Amino acid sequence: MARRVITLTAKQALEQLSRPGPHPVLRGHLALVGLPGVIFTPQSGLGLPAVAFGHGWMQPVRRYHGLLRHLASWGLVAAAPAVERGPLLSSRVLAANLMTTLDVCTGVRLGEGKISVDPARLALAGHSMGGGAAVLAASGAERVKAVVTLAATETRPSALDAAREVRAPGLHLAAGEDRIAPPVGHSEAIAQAWGGPVQLRLLPKASHLGFTEGRHWSELLLDGSSERGSHKIGRAFVTAFLLRVLTGERTYDELLDSDLKNANLVFQREALRTR
């Protein structure tokens, strides 16, 4: 007998997924296996999905701890390398370290052996230049099954060119008040060039740094600051998308399919597919 799928309304899904999930969360350090960075996991679980997250220009990884912890509470292993932290960030190096982070997640047992990652359920994500680096890393990487960017910026080498070679489903969240990486020349261009199923959403009230957490001196140089509304919408959509693509979870389909006031569905090509 087929399992009945219970689908929430978009509003219900947004409210549910913006809050922490049911899993207790553990925090660890990638440095224990030779790579600076942080990793958040559910308390236990075998064959879990995993996502490696790239930080933005001049942004410390701690500004994304809340998002990583949130994803772990919903059953994903979420890790972020703390590399390329100076002003001369190399997108190519960060992209390579994102793939190394996935290698770490799949190559060792985590949480005293109680946690493992399924190598067929891997994703990349990132904010700002970290989003561009995630696109670079995903280009031609068949083991990457999903990609998420938050206020992505164009990079060198070009994330726009790399996007044409990405076959994995992509979700791109653009900030409507972004004066650092205006959507038209960055997130929207990347989404239009995407080689696989893709969705672009515009958060009209979000700034470039709206997805980050806490305060940091870089706000004196860059536009925007941490925004609770951007956190809520970003966490809900990132969680819904990764659960849908990596695990086949259909409960939150209405959220991913709906055009919401604070998360405008600007562009979509092909329906999302599971791994």
SVG drawing of the C-alpha trace seen along z (x, -y; Angstrom):
<svg xmlns="http://www.w3.org/2000/svg" viewBox="-2 -52 47 54">
<polyline fill="none" stroke="black" stroke-width="0.4" points="0.0,0.0 1.4,-3.4 2.3,-5.9 0.0,-8.8 1.8,-12.1 0.6,-15.0 1.3,-18.3 1.3,-21.5 0.2,-24.9 2.9,-27.3 2.2,-29.3 2.2,-26.3 5.5,-25.0 7.1,-28.4 6.3,-28.6 7.3,-25.0 10.6,-25.0 11.7,-28.4 11.7,-26.9 14.3,-24.3 13.6,-20.7 13.1,-17.6 16.7,-16.5 19.1,-17.4 22.2,-18.9 25.9,-18.2 28.7,-20.6 32.3,-19.7 35.4,-21.1 36.7,-20.1 40.2,-21.0 40.2,-17.6 40.5,-16.1 42.9,-18.7 40.6,-21.4 39.7,-24.6 36.0,-24.9 32.9,-23.8 30.4,-20.9 26.9,-20.5 25.1,-17.1 22.0,-15.5 22.7,-13.6 22.7,-10.3 21.8,-8.8 23.3,-6.7 23.2,-7.5 22.3,-11.2 22.4,-13.9 25.1,-16.5 25.8,-20.1 29.0,-22.0 28.6,-25.8 30.8,-28.6 31.1,-31.9 30.9,-35.3 33.7,-37.8 35.2,-38.9 32.6,-36.9 33.6,-34.6 31.9,-31.2 30.3,-32.0 27.9,-34.3 26.3,-31.2 26.2,-28.9 22.5,-29.5 21.7,-28.3 24.0,-25.3 22.6,-24.3 19.1,-24.7 19.8,-22.4 21.2,-19.8 18.1,-20.0 16.2,-18.9 18.4,-15.9 21.2,-17.1 25.0,-17.2 26.0,-20.8 29.7,-21.9 31.6,-25.0 35.3,-25.3 36.9,-28.4 39.3,-29.2 40.1,-32.2 39.1,-34.7 41.2,-37.6 40.3,-40.4 41.9,-38.5 39.5,-35.6 40.1,-33.0 36.8,-31.6 38.7,-28.7 40.4,-27.8 37.1,-28.0 35.4,-25.8 38.1,-23.2 37.7,-23.3 34.0,-22.9 34.6,-19.6 37.2,-18.6 34.6,-19.3 32.2,-16.8 35.1,-14.3 35.5,-14.7 31.8,-14.3 31.6,-11.1 35.0,-9.7 34.8,-9.4 32.2,-8.3 31.0,-11.3 29.6,-11.7 31.6,-8.8 30.6,-6.5 26.9,-7.1 26.6,-9.3 27.4,-8.7 26.7,-10.5 25.3,-8.9 27.7,-9.8 24.7,-9.9 23.0,-12.7 25.5,-15.6 24.8,-19.3 26.7,-22.6 25.6,-26.0 27.0,-29.4 26.5,-33.1 27.9,-36.0 31.2,-34.9 30.7,-31.6 27.6,-31.1 29.7,-31.7 32.3,-29.2 29.5,-26.6 28.6,-27.0 32.2,-26.6 32.6,-23.5 29.3,-21.9 30.3,-22.5 30.8,-19.0 30.6,-17.4 28.2,-14.5 28.2,-13.6 26.7,-17.0 22.9,-16.6 21.7,-20.0 23.1,-23.6 21.8,-26.6 23.0,-30.2 22.1,-33.2 22.8,-36.6 25.4,-35.0 28.1,-37.1 29.9,-36.5 33.5,-35.2 36.8,-34.6 36.7,-32.1 33.2,-32.9 30.3,-31.3 28.1,-32.4 30.1,-30.2 30.3,-27.4 26.5,-27.4 26.0,-26.2 27.8,-22.9 25.8,-22.3 23.2,-19.6 22.0,-19.4 18.9,-21.2 19.6,-24.7 17.8,-27.2 19.0,-30.8 17.8,-33.3 18.4,-36.9 18.2,-40.0 16.1,-42.8 18.0,-45.5 21.4,-44.1 23.8,-46.9 26.9,-44.7 25.6,-42.0 22.4,-43.3 20.3,-40.3 20.2,-41.1 23.9,-40.8 24.5,-38.1 21.9,-35.6 19.5,-36.1 22.3,-35.7 23.5,-32.5 20.0,-31.1 19.3,-31.9 22.5,-30.1 21.9,-27.1 22.3,-23.7 19.7,-21.8 16.4,-22.4 16.5,-25.8 14.5,-28.2 15.2,-31.9 13.5,-33.7 13.7,-37.4 13.4,-38.5 12.4,-42.1 13.3,-43.5 16.6,-41.6 20.1,-43.2 23.3,-41.6 24.3,-40.8 20.7,-40.0 21.4,-36.3 24.3,-36.6 24.0,-36.5 25.2,-38.9 27.4,-41.9 30.8,-42.2 33.1,-45.1 32.7,-44.3 29.3,-46.0 31.3,-49.2 32.5,-48.2 29.6,-46.2 25.9,-47.0 23.3,-45.7 23.3,-43.8 21.7,-40.7 18.0,-40.6 15.5,-38.4 13.1,-38.2 15.8,-37.1 16.8,-34.4 13.3,-33.1 12.6,-32.9 16.1,-31.7 16.1,-28.9 12.6,-27.7 13.4,-27.6 16.9,-26.1 15.6,-23.4 12.5,-22.6 14.7,-22.5 17.4,-20.2 14.9,-17.8 13.0,-17.7 16.0,-17.0 18.2,-14.9 15.6,-12.9 12.4,-13.0 10.4,-14.7 7.2,-16.0 5.5,-17.6 6.8,-21.1 6.1,-21.1 3.6,-23.9 6.3,-26.2 8.6,-25.5 5.8,-25.8 4.2,-29.0 4.9,-32.6 5.0,-34.3 4.9,-38.0 8.3,-38.0 9.9,-35.4 8.9,-36.1 9.2,-33.3 11.0,-35.1 12.2,-32.3 11.9,-28.5 13.0,-25.9 11.9,-22.2 10.3,-20.6 12.5,-19.7 13.6,-16.1 14.8,-13.8 18.3,-12.3"/>
</svg>
